[in-house]
Amino acid sequence: MQAITVSDRDAGVSGLTLTHLPYPHAAENDVVVRVHAAGFTRGELDWPATWSDRAGRDRTPSVPGHEVSGVVEGLGYGTTGLTVGQRVFGLTDWARDGSLAEYVAVEARNLAPLPADIDHTVAAALPISGLTAWQGLFDHARLVAGQTVLIHGAAGGVGSIAVQLAVEAGARVIGTGRPADRDAVLALGADTFLDLGAGWPEDAGEVDVVFDVIGGDVLDRSTALVRAGGTLVTIAQPPTVRPADGRAVFFVVEPDRGRLADLAQRLRDGRLVVRVGEVHPLTEAAAAFAPGRRVTGRTIIRVARD
């Protein structure tokens, strides 16, 4: 099969190479998915699991990409809950070969059925962003109606979904980003938009929840905004500065079949919009993620067609 692989830690996305690999083996409770669309984030190339397995052994050349949408091609021993020919989407394991390939082996529990009226390119943009937004807001920050949440990077993949979920939950939403993001963030339902480069801490005031996807100085400066009893949640890095009278949580997204199904239903109902910017074939994956390339919305790799 054709696949995108990486072997050089220092090469970055320029090290993505189209090559041929053996058809994947379906272990116990696995399914093999024929990939129709895949998502990839540049940050994966900094994750230890991209380069070694759970025992710490080198596993290069590795296939990146951990968001997948496709059709079940085969079942491993003991696999239940899914059937051959079924449309599915979800997350591949961090420490195994991923979705930038024609086929991928995935634990069945990490996949959810994909309704026929959701395109694979849209579904492939949803798992990491959707689950991260939900888990950050509700599982970790415990956001409820009437609270105020500050969402950094509100026009991005995670941020744009977090804005929509928080608005639906009845929260007051402050989104941050670049000036060019203002209209898009307000159109998603945010009450206020703040330019990250224009003194936003003084303008935001105290909030119940900060949801950070940026890290660094933005993360550190955000701790002063969390009111007593509030929560700062980040996916960027473990925080070095914590709120004086609140919680600070760093987390990595976890697979959740039930929540994926819920997010898919929100898509169908029109309660959630996923922003897909560009769609490229597998042969153009390296060029699609070239450094300096800016796209409004997620870049998705189309591997096969229905």
C-alpha positions, 0 to 999 in steps of 0.5 A: 500500500502507499503511505506517508512516512517519516524517519528523520526527527530533525527534518520536520514536515519536509521529511514526509515521504510517499513510500510503499509499506506492507498491508497492516495486520489487524491484531486482537480487537482491531479493525483494518480501515480503508482510509478515505480521508485523514487528518494530520497536525505538525505537532505530531512530529514532536511527540515521542510516540511518533518515533518509538513504541510503548516499550521505547523501541524505535519504530521508524519509518513511522506513518503519521496522522491520527484522525481517520475516516473510512470504511472497515476492510477487515476485522481482527480476532475477537473484534465486535461492534463494527462490521466489514463495509461499515463507514467509521471515523475516529482516532488511531493509536498514538504509538502505532502507524497512523492514517496517512496511508491507504489502510490503517489498523485501529482499535475498534473501540477508538472508532465510531460509526459515520452516518452516510450524510457526513463526508469523509473529509469533514469527519476526518477533521473532527476527532482530535479537535472535537474531542479535545474541545469537549474534554477540555471544556466539560470533563476538565474545566467543568464549564456550565451555563452562565460562566465566562470562558476565554478561548485562545486560538478561537479560529483554529481547529480546536478553538472554533469547535470549543467556541461553538460548544461553549456557546451552546452550553450557555456560557459567555465566550471570549475568543482570542486570535489574530485581527484577521480572525475576528469576523470568523470567531464572532460568526461562531457565536463568541460574545467578544473577540480580543487581539492577542497582540493588543493587550488582551489581559487587561481587556478580558477581566476575570473569567471562570475558565481559560482554554489555552492551545498556544502555550508559552507566554500566552499560557503564563499570562492567562493564569492571572485572569482565572477567578477564584475557584476557576480553571485554566486548561491547556493542551500546549504544555504543562503550566509552570504558573498556576492560578492563585486560587484555582486549578491548572490542567494539562491534558492529552485528548483521549478516544471516546466512541460515544462522544464521537457519535454525539459530535457527528449528530451535532454535525447532522443537526447543524449545531456544529460546523467543522472548518475544512480549508483545503483537501489534497491527495495523499501524493501531495501530503508533504507539500500540503503541510509545508512550513509557512503555509497558512490555510483557513480551516483544517487541511485534510488528505483525501486518500480514497473515494466512495 
